[in-house]
Amino acid sequence: MTVRSGARRAAVLGSPIAHSLSPVLHRAAYAELGLQGWTYDRFEVDEQALPGFFETLGSEWAGLSLTMPLKRAVIPLLDSVSDTAASVDAVNTVVLGEDGRRTGDNTDIPGMVAALREHGIDKVDTAAILGAGATASSALAALARVCSGEIVVHVRSEARAAEMRQWAERLDVTVRIAAWDDAEQALHAPLVISTTPAGVTDALAHAVPERPAALFDVLYDPWPTVLAARWSAYGGAVVSGLDLLVHQAVLQVEQMTGRSPAPLEAMRHAGEQALAAR
């Protein structure tokens, strides 16, 4: 891995973007690694503005983090895409080579796996996913590495169900689609991954079993969610969206800077402080 030196730039792009914790995490890493002259900013960029933004990038740029709605829109602008990103048609990381090449990757998937492993979750026989939006495909890809058996996906629309079946076939995992009305049943799985927007799972909290297994809730603000708070109160293992955010950012920092390992604990602490100040 080539270590990049001198004044370099990186940033997170998306719309909306003001809430992003990525600048806090990446800047904490730069400080810990002694990368003087490195900056990391945020830019409000939508799909229409993305090609124009890429045209402005000079040789000082080392990389970009991408959030919604750019993870798919960026692909035609890249020179190459990793197998991981291609598996879900989603890029959240662009490494800008000094030769001008643009390489896309997806650190959400290995970030999910790393966050689970940090909490002692290496393998499960079955799992459940709540929701079928953009994050659910990455969750499915992560479970392809963690879950040996059936994955039950609780969806709120038939269109989403069809999409999840397509992802399951592509990722070669066994998926059973279930109605959202039956989502309470999901809470008995060895691992539950909630990929829904804030508030959607609040109504399920009353159904948390007395001895829950593991919950991975991809939200980090507000935190804890009602579901995560009840889960934790009952003694279940809880993996948070901040865990995911930090682990995927660690991989981004390593790819963009060429420095490894990135300082996970310093990045986590910076993220916790920033959330506490909100």
C-alpha positions in Angstrom: 0.0 0.0 0.0 1.5 3.3 -1.1 1.6 6.0 1.7 0.5 9.3 0.3 2.3 12.5 1.5 2.0 16.2 1.3 -1.2 18.3 1.3 -4.1 16.1 0.3 -7.8 16.5 0.2 -10.7 14.2 0.9 -14.4 14.7 1.5 -17.9 13.2 1.9 -20.5 13.9 -0.7 -24.3 13.4 -0.5 -27.6 15.1 -0.2 -28.5 15.9 2.6 -25.0 16.0 4.1 -25.0 18.4 7.0 -25.6 15.6 9.5 -22.6 13.5 8.4 -20.2 12.4 11.0 -17.6 11.4 8.4 -15.5 14.6 8.7 -15.2 14.1 12.5 -14.0 10.5 12.1 -11.6 11.1 9.2 -10.1 14.2 10.8 -9.6 12.3 14.1 -7.7 9.7 12.1 -5.5 12.2 10.3 -4.6 13.8 13.7 -3.8 10.5 15.3 -1.7 9.4 12.2 0.2 12.7 12.1 -1.0 13.5 8.6 -0.3 17.2 8.5 -1.8 19.0 5.5 -4.6 16.5 5.1 -8.1 17.9 5.0 -11.6 16.3 5.0 -14.7 18.3 4.2 -18.4 17.7 3.3 -20.2 18.8 0.2 -23.9 18.9 -0.6 -23.9 17.1 -4.0 -26.9 15.3 -5.7 -26.9 13.0 -8.7 -27.2 15.8 -11.2 -24.2 17.7 -9.7 -21.9 14.7 -9.3 -20.3 14.6 -12.8 -19.5 18.3 -12.6 -18.0 17.9 -9.1 -15.7 15.2 -10.5 -14.5 17.5 -13.2 -13.2 19.9 -10.6 -11.0 17.4 -8.8 -7.3 18.1 -9.0 -4.3 16.0 -8.2 -4.4 17.0 -4.6 -7.5 14.9 -4.1 -7.0 11.5 -2.4 -10.5 10.1 -2.0 -14.2 10.6 -1.5 -16.8 9.1 0.8 -20.3 8.8 -0.7 -23.6 8.6 0.9 -27.2 8.7 -0.5 -28.1 9.3 -3.2 -24.8 8.9 -4.9 -23.7 5.3 -4.2 -25.1 4.0 -7.6 -24.9 7.2 -9.6 -21.1 7.4 -9.2 -20.4 4.1 -10.9 -20.4 5.3 -14.5 -17.8 8.0 -13.5 -15.2 5.4 -12.3 -12.4 3.6 -14.0 -12.9 0.4 -11.9 -15.1 -1.0 -9.2 -14.2 -3.7 -6.6 -16.0 -7.0 -6.6 -17.5 -6.1 -3.2 -19.1 -2.9 -4.6 -20.2 -4.6 -7.8 -22.0 -7.3 -5.8 -24.5 -4.7 -4.6 -24.2 -2.0 -7.3 -23.2 0.5 -4.6 -20.0 2.4 -4.1 -19.4 4.4 -0.9 -15.6 4.9 -1.3 -13.7 6.4 -4.2 -9.9 6.3 -4.2 -8.3 8.9 -6.5 -5.0 7.8 -7.7 -2.1 10.2 -8.4 -2.3 8.9 -12.0 -5.9 10.1 -12.2 -7.6 6.7 -11.9 -10.8 6.6 -10.0 -11.4 3.3 -8.1 -14.7 2.5 -6.4 -15.2 0.2 -3.4 -17.8 -0.5 -0.8 -16.6 -0.5 2.8 -20.1 -0.8 4.3 -20.2 -4.5 3.7 -16.8 -5.4 5.4 -17.6 -2.7 7.9 -20.8 -4.5 9.0 -18.9 -7.8 9.2 -16.1 -6.1 11.3 -18.7 -4.4 13.6 -20.4 -7.8 14.2 -17.1 -9.5 14.9 -16.1 -6.9 17.4 -19.2 -7.9 19.4 -18.3 -11.6 19.2 -20.7 -12.4 16.3 -18.8 -14.4 13.8 -21.3 -17.0 12.6 -25.1 -17.5 13.0 -27.3 -20.2 11.6 -30.2 -17.9 10.7 -30.8 -14.1 10.6 -33.5 -11.6 10.0 -33.5 -8.2 8.2 -36.0 -5.5 9.0 -36.6 -3.3 5.9 -35.6 -3.7 2.3 -34.2 -0.2 1.4 -30.7 0.7 0.1 -28.9 -0.5 3.3 -30.6 -3.9 3.2 -28.7 -5.0 0.2 -25.4 -4.3 2.0 -26.8 -6.1 5.1 -27.6 -9.1 2.9 -24.1 -9.1 1.4 -22.6 -8.9 4.9 -24.8 -11.8 6.1 -23.6 -13.8 3.1 -20.3 -13.9 5.0 -21.8 -14.5 8.5 -25.0 -16.5 8.2 -24.9 -20.1 7.1 -28.7 -20.6 6.7 -31.9 -18.8 5.9 -32.3 -15.0 6.1 -35.8 -13.8 6.6 -36.4 -10.3 5.2 -39.5 -8.3 6.5 -40.7 -5.9 3.8 -43.4 -3.3 3.5 -44.0 -3.5 -0.2 -44.1 -6.1 -3.0 -41.7 -4.0 -5.0 -39.1 -4.2 -2.3 -39.7 -7.9 -1.9 -38.9 -8.4 -5.6 -35.7 -6.4 -5.2 -34.5 -8.5 -2.2 -35.2 -11.7 -4.1 -33.0 -10.4 -6.9 -30.2 -9.5 -4.5 -30.5 -12.9 -2.8 -30.0 -14.7 -6.1 -27.1 -12.5 -7.1 -25.4 -13.0 -3.7 -26.2 -16.7 -3.6 -28.0 -16.5 -0.2 -31.2 -18.2 1.0 -33.8 -15.6 1.6 -37.4 -15.8 2.7 -39.6 -12.8 2.3 -42.1 -12.1 5.1 -44.7 -9.4 5.6 -43.9 -6.4 7.8 -47.0 -7.2 9.8 -45.1 -10.3 11.1 -42.0 -8.4 12.0 -42.3 -9.2 15.7 -41.4 -12.7 14.8 -38.0 -11.5 13.5 -37.0 -10.5 17.0 -36.5 -14.1 18.0 -33.7 -14.7 15.4 -30.1 -15.2 16.5 -29.2 -12.0 14.7 -31.6 -9.1 13.7 -30.4 -6.3 11.4 -32.7 -3.3 11.4 -32.1 -1.1 8.3 -35.2 1.1 8.6 -35.4 4.9 9.0 -35.8 6.4 12.5 -39.0 5.6 14.3 -40.1 2.7 12.1 -39.2 -0.1 14.5 -40.4 1.8 17.7 -43.7 -0.1 17.6 -41.8 -3.5 17.8 -40.0 -2.7 21.1 -42.8 -4.2 23.2 -42.2 -7.5 21.5 -38.5 -7.9 22.3 -38.2 -11.4 23.9 -37.0 -11.8 27.5 -33.7 -13.2 26.4 -32.9 -11.6 23.0 -29.8 -12.6 21.0 -28.2 -9.9 18.9 -29.5 -6.7 17.3 -27.6 -4.6 14.7 -29.5 -1.3 14.3 -27.8 0.7 11.6 -29.0 4.1 13.0 -26.8 6.2 15.1 -28.7 9.5 15.5 -31.0 9.4 17.5 -29.4 6.8 19.7 -30.4 4.6 21.2 -33.5 3.8 19.2 -36.5 2.6 21.2 -35.9 -0.9 19.9 -32.2 -0.9 20.8 -32.9 0.5 24.3 -35.4 -2.2 25.1 -33.1 -4.9 23.6 -30.1 -3.7 25.7 -32.3 -3.5 28.8 -33.2 -7.2 28.4 -29.5 -8.1 28.2 -29.2 -8.6 24.4 -26.1 -7.7 22.4 -26.5 -4.5 20.5 -24.4 -3.3 17.6 -25.0 0.3 16.7 -24.9 2.4 13.5 -21.9 4.2 15.0 -20.1 0.9 15.2 -20.8 0.5 11.5 -19.8 4.0 10.6 -16.5 3.8 12.4 -15.5 0.4 11.0 -16.4 1.4 7.4 -14.5 4.7 7.9 -11.4 2.9 9.2 -11.3 1.0 5.9 -11.8 4.3 3.9 -8.9 6.0 5.8 -6.6 3.1 5.1 -7.4 3.1 1.4 -7.2 6.9 0.9 -4.1 7.5 3.0 -2.2 4.3 2.5 -1.7 4.1 6.3 -2.7 1.0 8.2 -4.1 0.3 10.7 -6.3 3.4 11.0 -6.9 4.4 14.7 -10.3 2.9 15.3 -10.6 3.9 19.0 -9.7 7.5 18.4 -12.2 7.7 15.6 -14.9 6.1 17.7 -14.2 8.5 20.6 -14.4 11.5 18.3 -17.7 10.2 16.9 -19.2 9.6 20.4 -18.2 13.1 21.5 -19.7 14.7 18.4 -23.0 12.8 18.9 -23.1 13.8 22.6 -22.8 17.4 21.6 -25.8 17.3 19.3 
